[in-house]
Amino acid sequence: MNKSIDKVTTKRMVLYSGRAHPELAREVAAHLNISLGEADIVEFANGEIRPRFGESIRGGDVFIMQSHYGHNGYSINDAIMEQLIMIDAAYRASAKRVTAVCPFYGYARQDRKAAGREPITARTVADMFKAAGSKRMVSVDLHSGQIQGFFEGPVDHLTAMPVLERYLREHAREGLVIVSPDTGRVKVAERFAQHLADMGADVAFVYKKRERNSVNVSSAKEVIGDVDGRLCVLTDDMIDTAGTIVSAAELLKERGAKEVWAMATHGVLSDPAVERLKKSPISRVVLTNTIPLPKEKRIDRIEVLSVAKIIADALAAVFEETSVSELFGGENLA
């Protein structure tokens, strides 16, 4: 006697957040019209952690979201380890697919060997995600596109450019100059300026010299492009100690810039970034909320824009098996 089993499968999206930046995850969940899952993370006396999801996720499409950032005694390494353990828990709970959502990807600047006997830690982090059970990764404005090749599986590389562009259209005047703070970001600045061509946007870049065998030390040397009497907008993927962006702004003012703004996706703002920005000629610093901004760093000239809708749209596309790159007209792949 032949027996058959008729089974109707219902796809289910589940989103969890680590403790580094739950505010952003809640905002993403609101855009997706779902509830943020309960991770129930317990920390033991010796610092070890144990998540235990509050519902069955068997067969679900699970997204584990964590920005790799540390504050209040919680380090970037803690954030990464916490996400790895949550991914492992989801994998062992028989999730159909586990996606690591990293709005800010840690160790992204260690993407190659700049000198002998150095690690390529961006690759190590990618390997750990795969080992933990993640089949896919989503991130925003990686420091370099090659990191996508470190992960053995699909990588959805999002960009905050639509949010930053919208801000400039609402607040900047015509005739602005998009300035790359170094030669490595010129292509990004050119693409930004092309989007704002109807506002007469031009491109310039700063030639800088990074001190050999040093960390977070560089100096601006010269400006290539016409900045005299114009609003100059410095763009970068992140502002860490603010040394590069501030030295570039000072040079732009020396070359006749009327006003200087700075825009970046990730506001890391490690000490002494805030003090440097306070003393700098930069009148506006526009960041996104891929990283939480602690109260002590919220100075008047800093404005924070949300990328929650961009992340939510991308996660919806992944869940529905539609194109993520089409959300950005393919420009997120460049």
N, C-alpha and C positions, 0 to 999 in steps of 0.2 A: 504494500500500500504506500503510495507516494504522499508525502506530506510537504506542504510548503508553508513558509512563514512570510506573511506580508508585514513589512515594516515601513512606517512613515518616519523619515528622519527630519528633524527640525533643527536648523542651524541656530546656534546660540552664541552670542558674543558676551564675554565676561571681561571686565577691566578691573585690575587691582593696582594699587600704588604702594611703593615703599614709603619710608618716613622722611625722605629728603625734601620732597616738594608735593605734598598731598593736595595743596590748593589748586595747582595746575591740573592734576588728575580729576578733581571734582568738577572743574570747569569743562574739561574735555567730556566727561560723562554727561554733563548737562546738555552739551551740544549734541551728543549722541542719543539723548533721551533715554538713558539707562541709569541704573543706580551703581555707584562705585561699590565693588565687592569688599567684604570684610576680610582683611588678611590676618587679623588677630596675631600680631607679632609679639612674642614674649621674649624678654631679654633676661637671661639668667645672671646670677651673681658674678660669674667670671667673664661676662661680656658676650658669651655665645647667644645666638638668637634662634627662635623657632617659630616660623609662621604656621598657621593651621587655618585653611580656608573655611569659612562659615557655611558653605553650601557645596553640594556635589558639582564638580566641573567635568565629570566624565563625558567625553565626546564634544566638549565645548571648544570654541575658538577663544583662547585665553590670551589676553594682552597684559604683560607685567610692566608697569611704567615706573621709571626712576631716573631722575637727573643725577649725574655723578658729581655730587657737590657735598661739601662738609661745612658745618657750622655748629656752634654751641657744643663743642667737644665731640661732634660727630664728623668723622673724616670722609674724604672722597673714597678711601678704601673701604670704609664701613658701608657706604652707599652701594658700591659695586658688589661687595660680598652679600649684602642683604638681597639685592636683586637676583643674584645667582642662586641663592638658597630658595627664594620664592619660585624661580623658574623650575628648579629641581622638584619642589613640592608639587607644582602643577603637572609636571611631566609624570611623576609617580602617581598622581591622582587620575591618570588616564585621560588627560586633556587631548583632544584631537590634534591641536596645534598650539604651540606656545610661541608668542612673539615678544621679543624684548623691545620695549619702547624706551629709547634713551634720548630725551630732548637735548641734553648736553652729554656728549660721549667723553668719558674721562680718558686721559693719557693720549688724546688725539695728536698732540704735538710731537710725541715720540713715535713718528710714523716711518722713520728711516734711521740708519746709523750715520750720524754727523761726524763721528770720530770713532777710533778703534775702541773695542771692548765695551760698547754701549748696547743696551737692549732695544728691541723694537716693541715697545710695550703695547702700542695700539693693536698689534697683531695678537699679543698674549691675551689681552682682554677679549678680543673676538673669539679666540680659541676657547676661552673659559665659558662663554655664552653657549657655544655649540656643545661643549662637554656637559653642561648643565641640563641641556634638553631643548634649547631654543632653536626653532627651525627658520626663523625670520627675524630681521631687525629693522626698526624704524628710528631714524635720528634726524636732527635738524641742523643744517649748515655745519657739516663736518669740517674740521680744520683743513683736510685735504681729501680730494675725491678718491685717492687710491685706497683709503681705509675700507671702502666698499668691497674691494677685492680680498681683504683679510678674512671676511666672514664667509664660511662655506654654506651659502644659502642666499635667498633673495634679500636685498637691502633696499629699503625705500628711503631715499635721501631727500628730505624735504628742505625747503628754503623759506626763510622769513621775509624775503624780498617783497612780496605783495603787501605785507603789513607796513614795512618801512616806506615803500613807494607811496602808499596811501597817505601816510603821515606827511611826507614832503609835499604832496599835491595840496594838502589842506593848510599847511603852515609856511611853506617856503615861497619866495617870490621868484619871478622869472629871471633867467640869467645866472642860475646857480652853477657851481662847479662840483662834480663828484670827484673826491680825491682819494686815491689809494695811498695808505700810509707806508707801503713798500711795493717793490716791483712784483712781488708774488701775487698780489691781489688786483693787478691792473685789469685782467679780463673781467672780473666781477664788477669793478667800477665802470668799465665800458658798457657792460650789459645794463647796469643800473641807469647810466646816462642815456642809453638808447630808449629805454622805457619813458624817460622824461624829456625826450627830444622836443616835444611840443612846448616845453617850458624853456627851451634854449639851453639845456644842460650841456656842459662841456666836461671833459675829463682831464685830470692832472694826476701826477703821482710824485711821491717823495722818495728820493734815493736815500737809503739809510745804510749805515754800517753797524753790524753787530760785532761786539767785542769778542775776540777769539777766546775759547775756553771759559766763557762766562755764561751766567744764566740771568735772563730778564734784564740784560744790559744792551742797549743800542742807542744810537744817536742819529738824528736826521742831518743830512748833509746838503741836499739841494732839492728844489722843486722843479719839475719838468711840466710846463704848461702855464697858461695865463690865468693868474688868480688875483691880479691887482683890482681892488675896489669891488670884489665880488663876495657873495656868500659861499664859503667853502664847506662842504660836508664830507668829513672823513668817514670812510666806511671800512669795517673790519668784521671778521667772524666773532672775535671776542675782545674784551678789554680785561686784562688781568691786573698787572701792577700799574697800568696806564702810562708807563715810561715812553713807549713808542708813540702813542697817540698824542701825548702832551708835547713831546719834542717836535713832532710834526706840526702841531697847531702853532707852536711858537715860531717855527720857521715860516709858516704860511702868513702869520701876522707881519713878520719881518719883510716878506715879499709883497706886502700891500693888501692882504685880504681884509675886507671890511668887517666880516664876521666869520667865526668858525664854529660849526657844530660837529658832533661826533655821533655816529650810529654804529651799533653792533648788535648781533643777535644774542650773544652770551655775555652777561655782565658778571664776570667772576669777581672782579674788584678786590683782589688780594691786597693786603697792606703793602705799601702806603698809597694805594690807588685813590681813595677818596680825598686825602689831603692834597695829593698832586692835582686832582681835578678842581678842587676848590681854588687853588692858586693859579690855575691855568687860564689862558685866554679863551677857552672853550665856553661858549655861553649856554649851549644845550647839549645834553648827553641823552640820546634816545636808545633805550635797550628793550629787549623783549623779556618775557617772563619764563624763559626756559630754565632759569635759575632763580630761586627766591631771593629777594632783596631785603636783608635784615633792616630793622628800624634805624640802627645806627649808621647805615649807609645811605639812607634816603635824604639826600641833600636837595635843595630847591631846583638846581639845574638838571637833575636826573628825571626823566620821564620813562615810564615802563608801559610797553604795548603788549597785548596778549596774542599768543600764537595758538591758543586753544582751538579755535575754529579750524586752522590749518591742520593741526594734528588730528582732530576729530574727523575731518573730511578724508584724510589719508587712511585712518583706521577703518572707516566705513567702506572705503574702496577695497582695502585688503580683505575685509570680511565678506564683501559682496563679489570678490574676485573680478573687480574692474580695474582699469588703469589708474595708477597713482600719478604717473608722469603727466597724464592729460590735465590734471588739476593745475599744473604749472606750465602748460604748453610745451612740455619737454625740457624746459630750461633748468629744472632741478638736476638734470643729468650732466650739465656742462661743468 
